[in-house]
Amino acid sequence: MKRTKEIFTFRDAQKQTGPVAFMTMLKPAGSACNLDCTYCYYLDKAAQYGGREAVMSDELLELYVRQYIEANDVPTVQFCWHGGEPLLLGIDFYARAMELQRKYAGGKRIENTLQTNGTLVNERWCELFAANNFLVGLSLDGPEDIHDAFRLTKGGRPTFSRVMRTVELFRSGGVEYNTLSVVNRLSEGRGAEIYRFFRDTVRSRYMQFLPAVEHVVDVEGFHRPMIVSPEREGARLAEWSVTAGGYGEFLCDVFDQWVVGDVGQTFVQLFDATLAQWCGVEPGVCSMGETCGDALVVEHNGDVYSCDHFVYPEHCLGNIRETPLAEIYRSARRRDFGLAKRNALPAECLACRYYFACRGECPKHRFETGADGCRKNSLCAGLMRYFRHAEPYMDHMRDLLARQQSPAWVIPFARKRMGFI
């Protein structure tokens, strides 16, 4: 791959000199999980940390909470609890975390989000989430046959029924939740069906669809192919990875369901981010930002990385026991990682008519090579298909917003354009 281009824009300078504001994704249990999802890119991080059970100590938790709140020069600080499976640490761990947040808040508003596979949730967890206004992300891939193909327990048992019971617990317990779904090879050709499942059965109003594209190697004594960096010798594309064409078709099919009746009622993260790009405002999704590196990962032992897709030894930025989190965030290594999202793109990407919307998507998917030797996103063809398909509707919603009208008024336009009326 060619050397990263040396580009530093006025917007980059503003970001560097403005108030410090960044997110962290805390992994208090590291990659520890009660499930053994085939496509999980984080499960195999245990080997990186010696295979030991990961538990963040109370002392380190307090250090993290204090450093994170103090490092952000903004009135609201959002904590994101992630894994692995963060519920493995138990309710008392999070009760202590809430106490520490109150202790160090310093007048700032504290918000909490948590991502869970949903299999450990009970009424007590719902009480904690509701009482502390948690926004909970629930991992659910779609109808039973799709979900249970890859999301299994350590013993190989399915999890769909248990997760659906958690959906009912969230509803009855007043827990605010959204759904996060992995788009894999089995999702291809079933976009409309999957969307309707979440809208009508799960009744999810906030949906995220993330493509699974990973590389694996076979390791002797390991029960399944190990997910590794694509740079590793012998790495091959995992067979369950979604194809570019399949991903593009999936997005278009979901979009067609959404735009003819659900705009303003159901929110799909990618569609919201796309509209933001069309309107020239920040998309709120790191994969579609011009640069990245503002969502740091803090591991159970205090190690810090620029992104949870790049938790490899060569990308470790430091440890909060030795270097304050604010200093790690301001480091040149973190800044250069973020700038490389744009600066390492092929010239053809920067010249693309949809670059303003795509921004090269996530660097973790850059497995192909452009004409100038720089790495190119392997999902490019699918993303291009989606942006081209959505363009007339995005144009219409942008114009509605410019007239201070609701984007939901795109619905009659979409229904007419698709021949519904």
C-alpha positions as CSV (number, residue, x, y, z in Angstrom):
1,M,0.0,0.0,0.0
2,K,1.3,3.5,-0.8
3,R,2.3,5.9,1.9
4,T,-0.5,7.9,3.5
5,K,-0.9,11.2,1.8
6,E,0.0,14.3,3.9
7,I,-3.3,16.2,4.0
8,F,-4.4,18.4,6.8
9,T,-7.5,20.5,6.2
10,F,-9.0,23.5,7.9
11,R,-11.6,21.3,9.4
12,D,-8.9,19.0,10.8
13,A,-7.3,22.1,12.4
14,Q,-10.6,23.2,13.9
15,K,-11.0,19.7,15.4
16,Q,-7.5,19.8,16.9
17,T,-7.9,23.2,18.5
18,G,-11.5,23.1,19.5
19,P,-12.9,21.7,22.8
20,V,-11.9,18.1,23.4
21,A,-14.9,15.8,22.8
22,F,-14.6,12.1,22.2
23,M,-16.3,8.8,22.9
24,T,-14.9,5.7,24.6
25,M,-16.1,2.1,24.2
26,L,-15.2,0.4,27.5
27,K,-14.6,-3.3,27.5
28,P,-14.8,-4.0,31.3
29,A,-14.9,-7.8,30.7
30,G,-12.6,-7.6,27.7
31,S,-13.7,-10.1,25.0
32,A,-15.3,-12.5,27.6
33,C,-18.7,-13.7,26.5
34,N,-21.2,-16.4,27.2
35,L,-21.8,-16.9,23.5
36,D,-19.6,-18.2,20.7
37,C,-20.9,-16.2,17.7
38,T,-19.1,-17.5,14.6
39,Y,-18.5,-14.0,13.1
40,C,-17.5,-12.2,16.3
41,Y,-14.4,-10.1,15.6
42,Y,-13.7,-9.5,19.3
43,L,-14.1,-13.0,20.8
44,D,-10.6,-14.0,19.7
45,K,-8.9,-11.0,21.5
46,A,-8.7,-13.3,24.6
47,A,-5.6,-14.8,23.0
48,Q,-4.0,-11.4,22.8
49,Y,-4.4,-11.0,26.6
50,G,-3.1,-14.5,27.4
51,G,-6.4,-16.2,27.4
52,R,-7.2,-15.1,31.0
53,E,-10.6,-14.2,32.2
54,A,-10.9,-10.4,31.9
55,V,-12.3,-8.4,34.8
56,M,-11.7,-4.6,35.3
57,S,-10.7,-3.9,38.9
58,D,-12.6,-1.4,41.0
59,E,-9.5,0.8,41.2
60,L,-9.1,0.9,37.4
61,L,-12.8,1.5,36.9
62,E,-12.6,4.6,39.2
63,L,-9.4,5.8,37.3
64,Y,-11.2,5.4,34.0
65,V,-14.4,7.2,35.0
66,R,-12.5,10.1,36.5
67,Q,-10.1,10.5,33.5
68,Y,-12.9,10.1,30.9
69,I,-15.2,12.7,32.4
70,E,-12.3,15.2,33.1
71,A,-10.9,14.7,29.5
72,N,-14.1,15.9,27.8
73,D,-14.6,19.6,27.5
74,V,-18.3,19.3,26.7
75,P,-21.4,19.4,28.9
76,T,-22.6,15.8,28.2
77,V,-20.3,12.8,28.6
78,Q,-21.6,9.4,27.2
79,F,-20.4,6.1,28.5
80,C,-20.6,3.1,26.2
81,W,-20.3,-0.3,28.0
82,H,-19.3,-3.0,25.5
83,G,-17.7,-6.4,25.1
84,G,-17.6,-9.3,24.8
85,E,-20.7,-9.4,27.0
86,P,-20.6,-6.6,29.6
87,L,-23.4,-8.1,31.7
88,L,-21.0,-10.8,32.8
89,L,-19.6,-8.4,35.4
90,G,-23.0,-8.4,37.3
91,I,-25.3,-5.6,38.5
92,D,-23.1,-4.6,41.4
93,F,-20.3,-3.6,39.0
94,Y,-22.6,-1.1,37.2
95,A,-24.1,0.2,40.5
96,R,-20.5,1.1,41.5
97,A,-20.0,2.7,38.1
98,M,-23.0,4.9,38.5
99,E,-21.8,6.0,42.0
100,L,-18.4,6.9,40.4
101,Q,-20.1,8.8,37.7
102,R,-22.0,10.9,40.2
103,K,-18.8,11.4,42.2
104,Y,-16.8,12.8,39.3
105,A,-19.5,14.4,37.1
106,G,-18.5,17.9,38.1
107,G,-21.7,19.4,36.8
108,K,-21.6,17.5,33.5
109,R,-24.6,15.4,32.3
110,I,-23.8,11.7,32.2
111,E,-25.4,9.3,29.8
112,N,-25.0,5.5,29.5
113,T,-25.3,3.1,26.6
114,L,-24.7,-0.6,26.7
115,Q,-24.5,-3.3,24.1
116,T,-25.7,-6.8,25.0
117,N,-26.5,-10.1,23.4
118,G,-29.6,-10.2,25.6
119,T,-29.3,-13.7,27.0
120,L,-28.5,-12.6,30.6
121,V,-31.1,-9.9,31.0
122,N,-33.7,-10.3,33.8
123,E,-36.0,-8.0,35.7
124,R,-33.2,-6.7,37.9
125,W,-31.2,-5.7,34.9
126,C,-34.3,-3.9,33.5
127,E,-34.7,-2.0,36.7
128,L,-31.1,-0.8,36.6
129,F,-31.4,0.2,33.0
130,A,-34.7,2.0,33.4
131,A,-33.7,3.8,36.7
132,N,-30.5,5.1,35.2
133,N,-31.9,5.9,31.7
134,F,-29.6,3.5,29.8
135,L,-30.0,3.2,26.1
136,V,-29.5,-0.5,25.5
137,G,-28.3,-1.9,22.1
138,L,-29.7,-5.5,21.6
139,S,-27.9,-7.8,19.2
140,L,-30.4,-9.6,17.1
141,D,-29.8,-10.5,13.5
142,G,-33.3,-11.1,12.2
143,P,-35.7,-14.1,12.0
144,E,-34.9,-17.2,13.9
145,D,-33.1,-19.1,11.1
146,I,-30.7,-16.2,10.4
147,H,-30.1,-15.3,14.0
148,D,-29.4,-18.9,15.2
149,A,-27.1,-19.8,12.3
150,F,-24.3,-17.9,14.0
151,R,-25.3,-16.6,17.4
152,L,-24.9,-19.7,19.5
153,T,-23.9,-20.5,23.1
154,K,-20.6,-22.0,24.1
155,G,-22.4,-25.3,23.9
156,G,-23.7,-24.7,20.4
157,R,-27.3,-24.0,21.5
158,P,-29.5,-21.4,19.8
159,T,-30.3,-18.1,21.4
160,F,-33.2,-16.6,19.4
161,S,-35.9,-17.5,21.9
162,R,-34.0,-16.1,24.8
163,V,-33.3,-12.8,23.1
164,M,-37.0,-12.4,22.1
165,R,-37.9,-12.9,25.8
166,T,-35.5,-10.0,26.5
167,V,-37.4,-7.8,24.0
168,E,-40.6,-8.5,26.0
169,L,-38.7,-7.7,29.3
170,F,-37.5,-4.4,27.8
171,R,-41.0,-3.4,26.7
172,S,-42.6,-4.3,30.1
173,G,-39.8,-2.7,32.1
174,G,-39.7,0.6,30.2
175,V,-36.1,0.1,28.9
176,E,-35.1,2.2,26.0
177,Y,-33.5,-0.1,23.4
178,N,-32.5,-0.3,19.8
179,T,-31.4,-3.3,17.7
180,L,-28.0,-4.0,16.1
181,S,-28.0,-6.6,13.4
182,V,-25.1,-8.2,11.6
183,V,-25.6,-8.4,7.8
184,N,-23.9,-11.6,6.7
185,R,-24.1,-14.0,3.8
186,L,-27.4,-15.5,5.0
187,S,-29.0,-12.0,5.1
188,E,-28.5,-11.5,1.3
189,G,-31.8,-11.4,-0.6
190,R,-33.8,-11.0,2.6
191,G,-33.5,-7.3,3.4
192,A,-37.2,-6.5,3.1
193,E,-38.2,-9.5,5.2
194,I,-35.6,-8.7,7.9
195,Y,-36.7,-5.1,8.1
196,R,-40.4,-6.1,8.5
197,F,-39.4,-8.5,11.2
198,F,-37.8,-5.8,13.2
199,R,-40.5,-3.2,12.6
200,D,-43.6,-5.5,13.1
201,T,-42.4,-8.3,15.4
202,V,-39.6,-6.8,17.4
203,R,-41.2,-3.3,17.1
204,S,-37.7,-1.8,17.0
205,R,-37.9,1.9,16.2
206,Y,-34.1,2.3,16.0
207,M,-32.2,-0.1,13.8
208,Q,-28.5,-0.6,13.0
209,F,-27.3,-2.9,10.2
210,L,-23.6,-3.6,10.2
211,P,-21.9,-5.7,7.5
212,A,-19.8,-8.7,8.5
213,V,-16.6,-8.8,6.4
214,E,-13.8,-10.6,8.2
215,H,-10.6,-12.6,7.6
216,V,-9.8,-15.9,9.2
217,V,-7.0,-18.5,9.6
218,D,-7.2,-22.1,10.7
219,V,-5.3,-22.6,14.0
220,E,-4.5,-26.1,15.3
221,G,-6.4,-26.9,18.4
222,F,-8.8,-24.0,17.9
223,H,-12.4,-25.2,17.5
224,R,-13.2,-22.8,14.6
225,P,-11.4,-20.5,12.2
226,M,-9.8,-17.6,14.1
227,I,-10.7,-14.0,13.1
228,V,-7.5,-12.1,12.4
229,S,-6.1,-9.0,10.7
230,P,-6.3,-9.3,6.9
231,E,-2.5,-8.5,7.0
232,R,-1.8,-11.8,8.7
233,E,-0.1,-14.4,6.5
234,G,-2.5,-17.0,5.2
235,A,-5.6,-15.0,6.1
236,R,-8.6,-15.6,3.9
237,L,-12.0,-14.0,3.6
238,A,-14.5,-15.7,5.9
239,E,-17.2,-17.7,4.1
240,W,-20.0,-16.0,6.1
241,S,-18.9,-12.5,5.0
242,V,-21.5,-10.5,3.1
243,T,-20.7,-9.8,-0.6
244,A,-20.6,-6.3,-1.9
245,G,-23.5,-7.0,-4.3
246,G,-25.5,-8.7,-1.6
247,Y,-24.9,-5.8,0.8
248,G,-26.0,-3.3,-1.7
249,E,-29.1,-5.2,-2.5
250,F,-29.9,-5.6,1.2
251,L,-29.6,-1.9,1.8
252,C,-31.8,-1.0,-1.2
253,D,-34.5,-3.5,-0.2
254,V,-34.6,-2.2,3.4
255,F,-34.6,1.4,2.1
256,D,-37.6,0.7,-0.2
257,Q,-39.6,-0.6,2.7
258,W,-38.7,2.3,4.9
259,V,-39.1,5.2,2.5
260,V,-42.7,4.4,1.4
261,G,-44.2,4.4,4.9
262,D,-41.9,4.7,7.9
263,V,-39.9,7.9,7.6
264,G,-40.2,9.7,10.9
265,Q,-41.5,6.7,12.7
266,T,-38.7,4.1,12.3
267,F,-35.1,5.2,12.3
268,V,-32.3,3.3,10.5
269,Q,-28.9,4.6,11.4
270,L,-27.4,4.4,7.9
271,F,-30.4,6.3,6.4
272,D,-30.2,9.0,9.0
273,A,-26.5,9.3,8.4
274,T,-26.9,9.5,4.7
275,L,-29.5,12.3,5.0
276,A,-27.1,14.1,7.2
277,Q,-24.4,13.9,4.6
278,W,-26.8,15.1,1.9
279,C,-27.5,18.1,4.1
280,G,-23.8,18.8,4.8
281,V,-23.9,18.1,8.6
282,E,-22.0,15.6,10.7
283,P,-23.4,12.1,10.1
284,G,-22.9,10.9,13.7
285,V,-21.5,7.6,12.5
286,C,-17.7,7.1,12.5
287,S,-17.7,4.9,9.4
288,M,-19.2,7.8,7.4
289,G,-17.1,10.6,8.8
290,E,-14.3,12.2,6.8
291,T,-11.8,11.1,9.5
292,C,-12.2,8.8,12.6
293,G,-10.4,8.0,15.8
294,D,-12.9,9.8,18.1
295,A,-14.3,6.6,19.6
296,L,-11.5,5.1,21.6
297,V,-11.6,1.6,23.0
298,V,-10.5,1.1,26.6
299,E,-9.8,-2.5,27.5
300,H,-10.3,-4.2,30.8
301,N,-6.6,-3.6,31.8
302,G,-6.5,0.0,30.7
303,D,-5.0,-0.4,27.3
304,V,-6.4,2.1,24.8
305,Y,-6.9,1.7,21.0
306,S,-8.2,4.1,18.3
307,C,-11.0,1.7,17.2
308,D,-12.4,-1.7,18.4
309,H,-11.8,-3.1,14.9
310,F,-8.1,-2.4,15.3
311,V,-7.4,-3.9,18.7
312,Y,-4.1,-5.4,17.7
313,P,-0.8,-4.9,19.6
314,E,0.6,-2.6,16.9
315,H,-2.3,-0.2,17.3
316,C,-2.2,0.1,21.1
317,L,-1.9,3.8,22.0
318,G,-1.0,3.4,25.7
319,N,-2.5,2.5,29.0
320,I,-4.4,4.9,31.3
321,R,-2.4,3.7,34.3
322,E,0.7,5.2,32.7
323,T,-0.7,8.0,30.5
324,P,-3.9,10.0,31.2
325,L,-6.7,9.4,28.7
326,A,-6.8,13.0,27.7
327,E,-3.1,12.8,26.7
328,I,-3.7,9.6,24.8
329,Y,-6.5,11.3,22.9
330,R,-4.3,14.2,22.0
331,S,-1.4,12.0,20.8
332,A,0.0,12.2,17.3
333,R,-0.6,8.4,16.8
334,R,-4.3,8.7,17.5
335,R,-4.6,11.8,15.3
336,D,-2.7,10.1,12.4
337,F,-4.9,7.0,12.7
338,G,-8.0,9.2,12.3
339,L,-6.6,11.2,9.4
340,A,-5.5,8.1,7.5
341,K,-9.2,7.2,7.0
342,R,-9.2,10.0,4.4
343,N,-5.6,10.3,3.5
344,A,-5.0,6.7,2.6
345,L,-7.9,6.5,0.2
346,P,-7.2,5.9,-3.5
347,A,-7.6,8.9,-5.8
348,E,-10.6,7.3,-7.5
349,C,-12.5,7.3,-4.1
350,L,-11.7,11.0,-3.5
351,A,-13.0,11.8,-7.0
352,C,-16.2,9.7,-6.7
353,R,-19.5,11.6,-6.9
354,Y,-20.6,9.8,-3.7
355,Y,-17.4,10.4,-1.7
356,F,-19.3,13.2,0.3
357,A,-21.7,10.5,1.5
358,C,-19.5,7.4,1.8
359,R,-16.2,8.9,2.9
360,G,-14.6,5.5,2.1
361,E,-16.8,3.8,4.8
362,C,-14.9,1.9,7.5
363,P,-11.1,1.3,7.0
364,K,-11.5,-2.2,8.3
365,H,-13.2,-3.1,5.0
366,R,-10.4,-1.9,2.8
367,F,-9.2,-5.2,1.3
368,E,-9.1,-4.3,-2.3
369,T,-6.5,-2.1,-4.1
370,G,-7.2,1.0,-6.2
371,A,-5.5,2.0,-9.4
372,D,-2.9,4.0,-7.5
373,G,-2.0,1.2,-5.1
374,C,-4.0,2.5,-2.1
375,R,-6.5,0.3,-0.3
376,K,-10.1,0.5,-1.4
377,N,-13.3,-0.6,0.4
378,S,-14.3,-4.1,-0.6
379,L,-18.0,-3.1,-0.2
380,C,-17.6,-0.2,-2.6
381,A,-19.9,-1.6,-5.4
382,G,-22.7,-2.3,-2.9
383,L,-22.4,1.1,-1.3
384,M,-22.4,2.7,-4.7
385,R,-25.6,0.9,-5.6
386,Y,-27.3,2.0,-2.4
387,F,-26.3,5.7,-2.7
388,R,-27.4,5.8,-6.4
389,H,-30.7,4.1,-5.4
390,A,-31.4,6.5,-2.5
391,E,-30.3,9.7,-4.3
392,P,-33.6,11.0,-5.6
393,Y,-35.3,10.4,-2.2
394,M,-32.3,12.0,-0.3
395,D,-32.5,15.0,-2.7
396,H,-36.2,15.3,-1.9
397,M,-35.8,15.1,1.9
398,R,-32.9,17.6,1.8
399,D,-35.2,20.1,-0.1
400,L,-38.0,19.5,2.4
401,L,-35.7,20.3,5.3
402,A,-34.5,23.4,3.5
403,R,-38.1,24.6,3.5
404,Q,-38.4,23.6,7.2
405,Q,-40.7,20.7,6.3
406,S,-40.7,17.2,7.7
407,P,-38.6,14.6,5.8
408,A,-41.6,12.3,6.3
409,W,-43.3,14.2,3.5
410,V,-41.0,12.2,1.2
411,I,-43.5,9.3,1.6
412,P,-46.0,10.3,-1.0
413,F,-43.2,11.2,-3.4
414,A,-41.7,7.7,-2.9
415,R,-45.0,5.9,-3.3
416,K,-45.7,7.7,-6.5
417,R,-42.2,7.1,-7.9
418,M,-42.4,3.4,-7.0
419,G,-45.8,3.1,-8.6
420,F,-47.8,2.6,-5.5
421,I,-50.2,5.4,-6.5
